[in-house]
Amino acid sequence: MKIVFFLASLSQPRCLKRIKALYEAGCEVEVYGYSRGFYDINTLPSTIQVHNWGIVESGNKYIDRFFKNRRNIKQAIEKQDRENILYYAFGFDLAFWLSLYKRKHFIYESSDLIYTYFSNNILISLFRSIDKWIINHSFRTVLTSEGFSLYLFGKCAPSNIIIQPNRVSACLKNIERSALKKSTDTIAFSYVGAFRYPNTVFRFARVIGEKYPQHQFFFYGDSQLTYLAKKLAVQYPNIKYFGKFRSPEELEAIYKTIDIVVACYDAKDINERIAEPNKLYESICFCKPIVVSNGTFLSEKVKKLGVGYSINAKEDSSICRFIDGLSNRELNSISEKELSIDSCIYIDSIEEIKHALKYY
């Protein structure tokens, strides 16, 4: 079977993980996508054919990019020399154009409902309807959060949906895991990944820098907000910026430096309230407590699993109350709980996708 993938970012770890897994499962694969101009350290093996559509900027010129996708996908499909090809689109923008090809079968994978960032509720409603139409016309749709399915369909989701959280790469299944045994007063907080959320994550770091010199905050990653991480690292001696990293290759070394994972996404937008970020599964894999924003689907998962905390990270006072209430005993206890969690909860598997491919 041949699968042709379309990516919004050729260096996105989740997408690369999925492509590698299907390639290693015996599928013939070909990849098309964009570069982002930053955080480009993650790449596919040289044995996989990759076509770079060039650099595209995040955020601005969305409409231009949307219609550019149409042209690029059309050209990619016309290059194929056989009919029985399965197409695989990561993201709404790319899946939309694939859905218009009536005789082309495709898988749609969504990790963000980008249209929920629109300020106009009518637009959100329109794009939500289009999203549901795309899903209904797909061979399979892979959603990385059950929260997305509930938002779109309630409890009556179509049978072609696969809920596939962004779990940790299977290559980390056999690492040696160990629980925290903290006894010192210093706590190392960290944000790992593409930098976002100035009003929560960066606020948390600033509070550490201003009010808690005995603690530390580490930034691992890159994005268009890297300048903010660097600025805080210059301003406060207990804040460190370590730059971009290879995922999953460098994750184990990174998490050895961390006591608490900070994943306080700004919950003012619908997407952040219903998403299920991979930081949850990384924190469990490496037995590190996680702190997230309250009022989110993620906070419900954290509470259910007993692996961390939820706070209002948009207020300095709430962050301070959280930090002041921490104890080594509780952190060690949560870490022990994470150590006992079965690997099937946090390690990625493509078995459900592979099973679906048997029916293609």
C-alpha positions as CSV (number, residue, x, y, z in Angstrom):
1,M,0.0,0.0,0.0
2,K,1.2,3.5,-0.8
3,I,0.3,6.5,1.4
4,V,0.9,10.1,0.4
5,F,1.2,12.4,3.3
6,F,0.5,16.2,3.4
7,L,2.0,18.2,6.3
8,A,1.6,21.8,7.4
9,S,5.1,21.5,8.9
10,L,7.7,19.0,7.8
11,S,9.4,19.1,11.3
12,Q,6.3,18.5,13.5
13,P,7.3,15.5,15.8
14,R,3.7,14.1,15.9
15,C,3.4,13.9,12.2
16,L,6.9,12.5,11.7
17,K,6.2,9.9,14.4
18,R,3.0,8.7,12.5
19,I,4.8,8.6,9.2
20,K,7.8,6.7,10.5
21,A,5.5,4.2,12.3
22,L,3.5,3.4,9.1
23,Y,6.7,3.3,7.0
24,E,8.2,0.8,9.5
25,A,5.0,-1.2,9.3
26,G,5.6,-1.8,5.6
27,C,3.7,1.0,3.9
28,E,5.3,2.8,0.9
29,V,5.2,6.5,1.8
30,E,5.7,9.8,0.1
31,V,5.6,13.2,1.9
32,Y,4.7,16.7,0.9
33,G,4.8,19.7,3.1
34,Y,6.0,23.1,4.3
35,S,9.0,24.3,6.3
36,R,8.3,26.8,9.0
37,G,11.6,28.6,9.2
38,F,12.2,27.6,12.8
39,Y,12.3,24.5,15.0
40,D,13.5,22.5,11.9
41,I,15.7,20.1,13.8
42,N,13.4,17.1,13.4
43,T,13.5,15.3,10.1
44,L,12.4,12.1,8.4
45,P,14.9,9.3,7.4
46,S,16.6,9.8,4.1
47,T,14.9,6.7,2.8
48,I,11.6,8.5,2.8
49,Q,10.9,10.7,-0.2
50,V,10.1,14.3,0.9
51,H,8.9,17.2,-1.2
52,N,9.3,20.6,0.4
53,W,6.8,23.2,-0.7
54,G,8.9,26.0,0.8
55,I,8.7,28.1,3.9
56,V,5.4,29.3,5.1
57,E,4.9,31.6,8.0
58,S,2.6,30.9,10.9
59,G,-0.4,33.1,11.7
60,N,-0.6,35.8,9.0
61,K,-1.9,35.4,5.5
62,Y,-4.1,32.4,6.4
63,I,-6.3,32.9,3.3
64,D,-3.3,33.0,1.0
65,R,-1.9,29.8,2.5
66,F,-5.3,28.1,2.4
67,F,-5.6,28.5,-1.4
68,K,-2.0,27.8,-2.0
69,N,-2.7,24.3,-0.5
70,R,-5.2,23.7,-3.2
71,R,-2.6,24.2,-5.9
72,N,0.0,22.2,-4.2
73,I,-2.2,19.2,-3.5
74,K,-3.6,19.2,-7.0
75,Q,0.0,19.1,-8.4
76,A,1.0,16.3,-6.0
77,I,-2.0,14.2,-6.9
78,E,-1.4,14.6,-10.6
79,K,2.1,13.3,-10.2
80,Q,1.0,9.9,-8.9
81,D,1.2,7.1,-11.4
82,R,-1.4,4.8,-9.9
83,E,-5.0,4.9,-8.7
84,N,-5.1,2.9,-5.4
85,I,-3.3,5.5,-3.3
86,L,-4.4,6.5,0.1
87,Y,-3.8,10.2,1.0
88,Y,-3.2,11.3,4.6
89,A,-3.7,15.0,5.5
90,F,-2.5,16.5,8.8
91,G,-4.8,19.4,9.6
92,F,-8.0,21.0,8.4
93,D,-6.5,23.2,5.7
94,L,-5.1,20.2,3.8
95,A,-7.9,17.8,4.4
96,F,-10.4,20.2,3.1
97,W,-9.0,20.2,-0.4
98,L,-8.5,16.4,-0.4
99,S,-12.2,16.0,0.6
100,L,-13.2,17.7,-2.7
101,Y,-11.6,14.9,-4.8
102,K,-14.6,12.5,-4.9
103,R,-12.6,9.5,-6.1
104,K,-9.6,10.0,-3.7
105,H,-9.7,8.2,-0.4
106,F,-8.0,10.0,2.5
107,I,-7.2,9.9,6.2
108,Y,-7.6,13.2,8.1
109,E,-5.7,13.7,11.3
110,S,-6.5,16.7,13.5
111,S,-4.6,17.9,16.6
112,D,-6.0,21.4,16.6
113,L,-9.3,22.9,15.7
114,I,-7.7,26.0,14.2
115,Y,-11.0,27.7,13.2
116,T,-12.0,28.0,16.9
117,Y,-9.4,30.9,17.1
118,F,-11.6,33.1,14.9
119,S,-13.3,35.9,16.9
120,N,-16.5,35.6,14.9
121,N,-18.9,32.9,16.2
122,I,-20.6,32.7,12.8
123,L,-17.3,31.8,11.1
124,I,-16.5,29.3,13.8
125,S,-19.9,27.6,13.3
126,L,-19.4,27.6,9.5
127,F,-16.0,26.0,9.7
128,R,-17.2,23.5,12.4
129,S,-19.9,22.3,9.9
130,I,-17.2,22.0,7.2
131,D,-15.0,20.1,9.5
132,K,-17.8,17.6,10.3
133,W,-18.4,17.3,6.5
134,I,-14.7,16.5,5.9
135,I,-14.8,13.8,8.7
136,N,-17.9,12.2,7.3
137,H,-16.3,12.0,3.8
138,S,-12.9,10.6,5.0
139,F,-11.9,7.0,5.0
140,R,-10.8,7.5,8.6
141,T,-10.3,10.6,10.8
142,V,-7.7,10.5,13.6
143,L,-8.4,12.9,16.4
144,T,-5.8,13.5,19.1
145,S,-8.3,14.3,21.8
146,E,-11.6,12.9,22.7
147,G,-12.5,16.5,23.5
148,F,-12.5,17.3,19.8
149,S,-15.0,14.5,19.1
150,L,-17.3,15.6,21.9
151,Y,-17.2,19.2,20.7
152,L,-18.0,18.2,17.1
153,F,-20.5,15.4,17.5
154,G,-21.3,15.0,21.2
155,K,-21.8,11.4,22.1
156,C,-22.9,10.5,18.5
157,A,-19.6,10.4,16.7
158,P,-19.4,8.6,13.3
159,S,-17.8,5.2,13.3
160,N,-14.9,6.3,11.1
161,I,-13.3,8.3,13.9
162,I,-10.2,7.0,15.7
163,I,-9.2,8.7,19.0
164,Q,-5.4,8.6,19.0
165,P,-3.9,10.8,21.7
166,N,-0.5,12.2,21.0
167,R,1.3,9.6,23.1
168,V,5.1,9.1,23.5
169,S,7.0,7.4,20.6
170,A,7.2,3.6,20.9
171,C,11.0,3.9,20.8
172,L,10.9,5.0,24.4
173,K,9.0,2.0,25.6
174,N,12.0,0.3,27.1
175,I,13.7,3.2,28.8
176,E,14.6,2.8,32.5
177,R,12.0,4.7,34.4
178,S,12.4,5.9,38.0
179,A,10.3,8.0,40.4
180,L,11.4,11.3,41.9
181,K,13.1,11.2,45.3
182,K,13.3,14.9,46.0
183,S,14.8,16.0,49.3
184,T,16.1,19.5,48.4
185,D,14.3,22.8,48.5
186,T,14.9,23.6,44.8
187,I,12.3,22.7,42.3
188,A,13.0,22.7,38.6
189,F,9.9,23.7,36.5
190,S,10.0,23.4,32.8
191,Y,8.2,24.1,29.5
192,V,9.1,21.6,26.8
193,G,8.1,22.2,23.2
194,A,7.0,25.0,20.8
195,F,6.8,28.1,22.9
196,R,3.3,29.6,23.2
197,Y,1.0,31.2,25.7
198,P,2.6,34.5,27.0
199,N,-0.3,35.0,29.5
200,T,0.2,31.6,31.2
201,V,3.4,29.8,30.6
202,F,5.6,32.9,30.3
203,R,3.7,34.4,33.3
204,F,4.6,31.3,35.3
205,A,8.2,31.6,34.4
206,R,8.3,35.3,35.3
207,V,6.7,34.6,38.7
208,I,9.5,32.0,39.3
209,G,12.1,34.6,38.3
210,E,10.7,37.4,40.4
211,K,9.6,35.7,43.6
212,Y,11.3,32.3,43.9
213,P,15.0,32.6,43.5
214,Q,15.4,29.2,45.2
215,H,13.6,27.5,42.3
216,Q,14.4,27.2,38.5
217,F,12.5,27.5,35.3
218,F,13.8,25.8,32.1
219,F,12.7,26.5,28.5
220,Y,13.4,23.7,26.0
221,G,12.1,24.4,22.5
222,D,11.7,27.0,19.9
223,S,9.0,29.2,18.1
224,Q,8.3,32.7,17.1
225,L,8.2,33.5,20.8
226,T,11.7,32.3,21.5
227,Y,12.8,35.9,22.0
228,L,10.6,36.1,25.1
229,A,12.2,33.0,26.6
230,K,15.6,34.5,25.9
231,K,14.6,37.8,27.4
232,L,13.5,36.1,30.7
233,A,16.7,34.1,30.8
234,V,18.7,37.3,30.6
235,Q,16.6,39.0,33.2
236,Y,16.5,36.3,35.8
237,P,19.5,34.0,36.8
238,N,17.2,31.1,37.7
239,I,15.5,31.0,34.3
240,K,17.4,29.1,31.6
241,Y,16.8,28.8,27.8
242,F,18.2,25.7,26.2
243,G,17.0,26.0,22.7
244,K,15.4,23.5,20.3
245,F,15.9,19.7,20.6
246,R,15.3,16.5,18.8
247,S,12.1,14.6,19.6
248,P,12.0,11.9,20.8
249,E,15.8,11.4,20.7
250,E,16.6,14.0,23.4
251,L,13.5,13.8,25.6
252,E,14.9,11.4,28.1
253,A,17.9,13.6,28.8
254,I,15.7,16.7,29.0
255,Y,13.3,15.2,31.5
256,K,16.1,14.1,33.8
257,T,16.6,17.8,34.5
258,I,12.9,18.5,35.4
259,D,10.8,18.1,38.5
260,I,7.5,19.6,37.3
261,V,6.2,19.9,33.8
262,V,4.4,23.2,33.1
263,A,1.7,22.8,30.6
264,C,-0.6,25.7,31.5
265,Y,-2.1,26.5,28.2
266,D,-4.2,29.6,27.9
267,A,-7.8,28.3,28.2
268,K,-9.5,31.4,26.8
269,D,-9.8,29.7,23.4
270,I,-12.0,26.6,22.7
271,N,-9.1,24.6,21.2
272,E,-7.0,24.8,24.4
273,R,-10.0,23.9,26.5
274,I,-10.7,20.6,24.6
275,A,-7.2,19.6,23.5
276,E,-5.2,16.7,24.9
277,P,-1.5,17.7,24.6
278,N,1.4,15.3,24.5
279,K,2.9,16.8,27.6
280,L,0.5,14.7,29.6
281,Y,2.0,11.5,28.2
282,E,5.6,12.7,28.4
283,S,5.2,13.6,32.0
284,I,3.8,10.1,32.8
285,C,6.5,8.4,30.8
286,F,9.3,10.2,32.6
287,C,7.5,10.2,36.0
288,K,7.3,13.9,36.4
289,P,4.2,15.7,37.9
290,I,2.5,18.1,35.6
291,V,0.6,21.4,36.2
292,V,-2.1,22.4,33.7
293,S,-4.8,25.1,33.4
294,N,-8.0,24.4,35.2
295,G,-11.3,24.3,33.3
296,T,-9.9,22.2,30.5
297,F,-10.3,18.6,29.2
298,L,-6.6,18.2,30.0
299,S,-7.2,19.1,33.7
300,E,-9.9,16.4,33.9
301,K,-7.5,13.8,32.5
302,V,-4.8,14.9,35.0
303,K,-7.2,14.6,37.9
304,K,-8.5,11.2,36.7
305,L,-5.0,9.8,36.4
306,G,-3.8,11.5,39.6
307,V,-0.6,12.7,37.9
308,G,-0.5,16.5,38.7
309,Y,-2.3,19.7,39.4
310,S,-4.6,22.3,37.8
311,I,-4.4,26.0,38.5
312,N,-5.5,29.4,37.2
313,A,-2.2,30.3,35.5
314,K,-3.5,33.7,34.3
315,E,-3.1,35.1,37.8
316,D,0.2,35.6,39.6
317,S,-1.5,35.0,43.0
318,S,-2.8,31.6,41.9
319,I,0.6,30.6,40.7
320,C,2.1,31.7,44.0
321,R,-0.4,29.7,46.0
322,F,0.4,26.6,44.0
323,I,4.1,27.0,44.4
324,D,3.8,27.8,48.1
325,G,1.8,24.7,48.7
326,L,4.2,22.2,47.0
327,S,6.0,19.6,49.1
328,N,8.7,17.1,48.2
329,R,6.5,14.4,49.8
330,E,3.6,15.1,47.5
331,L,5.8,15.4,44.4
332,N,7.5,12.1,45.1
333,S,4.1,10.4,45.7
334,I,2.7,11.6,42.3
335,S,5.9,10.5,40.6
336,E,5.5,7.0,42.2
337,K,1.9,6.9,40.9
338,E,3.1,7.7,37.4
339,L,5.8,5.0,37.6
340,S,3.0,2.4,38.3
341,I,1.0,3.4,35.2
342,D,1.0,0.8,32.4
343,S,2.9,1.7,29.2
344,C,-0.2,1.3,27.1
345,I,-1.5,4.5,28.6
346,Y,1.4,6.7,27.5
347,I,3.2,4.9,24.6
348,D,1.9,5.4,21.1
349,S,0.6,2.6,19.0
350,I,-0.7,2.6,15.4
351,E,-2.5,-0.8,15.8
352,E,-5.9,0.8,15.4
353,I,-4.8,2.7,12.3
354,K,-3.2,-0.5,10.9
355,H,-6.4,-2.4,11.5
356,A,-8.4,0.2,9.6
357,L,-6.0,0.0,6.7
358,K,-6.9,-3.7,6.2
359,Y,-10.3,-2.5,5.0
360,Y,-9.0,-0.1,2.5
